[in-house]
């Protein structure tokens, strides 16, 4: 399959958006900053993802394939806030495990902005 060009961010984001449209019965779709990097993971929040993923304590599969991206919880939260969403932390059952936001760190809301909670998973 060496004749097939590698898929980049455009193909990833297009697949993410189509997935959200077709899988409307799936409540949570995760962006993959681990494989795509910080910026593409953040942009995926505008292409149907509502879960920024989790903090990777140890990751061997993706790094074995040659892709290495590292983010801290603070970096993940910053990406979510910069995208205009509210970061929340969840467990593996998609139940919130953090306190509801107080409003002081929330992104500014405008009539054109829909600010939904975006999930930051716990350690994987």
N, C-alpha and C positions, 0 to 999 in steps of 0.2 A: 504494500500500500504506500510505498515511498513516492509514487506518482501523484498522490493526493496532497494538495497544499495544506499546511496546518491551519486550523481555525483560529482566528484572532478575536479581539474584543467585539468587533461588529457582529460576527456570527454568534458569539456567546450571548450578547444582549438581545439579538433578534430571537434566538431560541428561548431566552428568558421571557420575553414579551409574549410570544406565541404560546408558551406553556401556561402563562397566567390566563390567557383567553380560553384555551381549550380545557384546562384543568380547573375550571371554576368551582368544582366541588372540593378542591384541596385548599384548606384555609391558609396554609403557610408554605411559602416558597422561599428558599434560602439563596442568597447571593453567595458566590464562592470567591471571597478575597484570597483564600488559600491558593487557589489555582490561577486566578485572574489578576491578583494584585489589589492594592488598596483602592485606587481610583475606579477601576472597573467594577469592583465590588460595591463601591459607593454609588456609582451611576446605575447599577442594577436595581437599586431601590426605586428608580423612576421607570423601570422596565418590568415591573410586576413582583419583584421580591419584597417581602416584608420581614425578612429575617437576615440580619447581617452575618449570622454564623457565630461561631464560638471561638474562644481563646484556645489555641492549640498548645497543650503542654508538651506533647511529643507527637510528631507527625513523621511517619516513615514512607508511606505510600507515594504521596505527591512528590516529596523530596527525592525519592528514588528515581522518579521520572525526570528530574532536573528542574523542577519548579520550586523555588523557595521564597516564600513571603512570610514575614513575621509582623504581627501587630500586637499591641498591648490592649488590655480592656479599655484604657483611657483613649487609645487611638481609635478603637472601634466606636466608642461613644462619640468621639469628636466627629468621625465620618458621618454618623447618623444625624447629629445636630446640624452639621454644615449642610446636609441635604434637606434640612427643614423638618425633620422628624424628631420624635421623643424616644430616646433610648430606654429600653426596659430590659431586665434580666429575667430569664426563664429557666425552667428545668427541662429534662428530656421529654416531659409530657406537655410542654408548651403552657405550663402554669407559671404565672409571674411569681418570682421569689424575692423581688425587691419592693421597696416602699413606693407607692404611687408618687409621681412627680409633684413637687410643690408649686411649680410654675416659674420659679426664679431662673432656672437654667433652660427653660423651654425656648425653642426658636420663636421669633416673632411671627404672629399669625396675621395673615391678610385675607381679604375675601377671596383671593385667587389661590390661597394655600390651604391644602387639606393636610392637617398634621395628625398623622396616625402614629400610634406606638410602633416602634420597630424594635425587634427583639435582639438582644445580645445574649447568646447562650452561655451557660456555665462551662466550666472546663470540660473538654471532650475526652 
